[in-house]
Amino acid sequence: QVQLVESGGGLVQAGGSLRLSCAASGRTFSMGWFRQAPGKEREFIVATAWSGWNPRYADSVKGRFTISRDNAKSTVYLQMNSLKPEDTAVYYCAAKSSVVSGTYDYWGQGTQVTVSS
């Protein structure tokens, strides 16, 4: 069982930046970030495999958000720039345990991001 621990959420003004972190307690095949705003469905943001790092971004965040990693710490980061009020949501990191995983096997506890106008 892999645990994902997120950190870095908070309150920021529109146009500002935040960086989220997600530390994994074990080895995973791929990592992703999702978010869920009140009353809305969970939304995909970005995902990539550890091997052959090739992030795939949602159109809503492309050019503003960047995923990066620290292999030694088994940690991925989500750098969020040019934040907008509509980015307000609980942000979750998730991981797949293997290449054959159809869905994400592990989820973090979520971290709140609030963007004020």
N, C-alpha and C positions, 0 to 999 in steps of 0.2 A: 504494500500500500504506500503510495506516494502522497505526501502532504504538500500543498501549495500555500505559501504564506505571502499575502500581498501587503504592500504598504505604499504610502505616498499620496493618498488622496487628500482632499481639502477644499477650501474655498478660494476662488481666484476670480479676478475681474476679467471681463471679456477682453480678448486680445492677449491675455497672459499665458503662462506656461506652467505645466506640472509634469513631474516624472513619476510614474508608477513603477514599483518593483514587484517581482514575483519570484520567490525562492522555492526551488523544488528540493524535497528531501531525498529524492532518488532519481534514477535515470528514467528519462522519458523519450519517446520518439519525436514528438512535436509539441509545440506550445501555441496557444492562441490567446487572444484577448477578446472579450465580449463586454457588452454593457446593456443595462436595462433601466430605462427611465420609468417613472411612475405611470401606471396605466398602459404601458407599451410592452410589446414583445421583446424578448432578448434579441439583441442585434450583434451580428458578427462585426469585428473591427479588423483584425489581422491575425494571420496564422503562418507558421513556417515550421519545417522540420529542422532539427538540430543539425543533421547532416545534409549538406547541399542547401545551405541557408538561402532561401528564396521567398521572402515575405510576400504575401498576397494581402492587399489592403481593400477595405470597402471604399467605395467611391466617396462616401461622406467624410472620410478622414484622409484620403490620399493627398499627399503634399503637406499635410499639417502634423500627422502623427508618424512616429518612427519607432519600430521595434529594434532592440539591440540585445546583446547578450554578454554575459561573463561566464565562460565555460567553467572556469575554476570554481566559481561559486554556484554553478547550476542555477543561475538567475537570469531572467529576462527583464527588460525594462521597456516601458512604453513612454516615450517622450512625446508630450502633447503640447503643440505650439498653436498660436492664433486661436485660442479657445473661444467658443461661442456659447451663449446660453443654452442652445439646443444640445450641447455636449454634456449637460448635466444628467448624471445617471450614477448608478452603482456599477462599478467596473469590476469584472471578474477575469482572472486568468484561468486557463484550463490546459490540460495536457492529455495527449494520447499515449498509451503505454507501448504501442507497437504499430507497425505499418499496416496491419490488418484491422486495427481498431476502426469500426465504422463511426463511432461517436466518441466524444471526449470522455475519458475514464475518470479523470480527477478534476476537481474544481476548487478554487480558492474561496475564501469566505466573503470576498467582495470588499471594495473600498469606495466610499462615497466621493464623488467629484461634483462640486457645485460651482457653476460659472455665473456670476452676477452680471447684469447688464449695466 
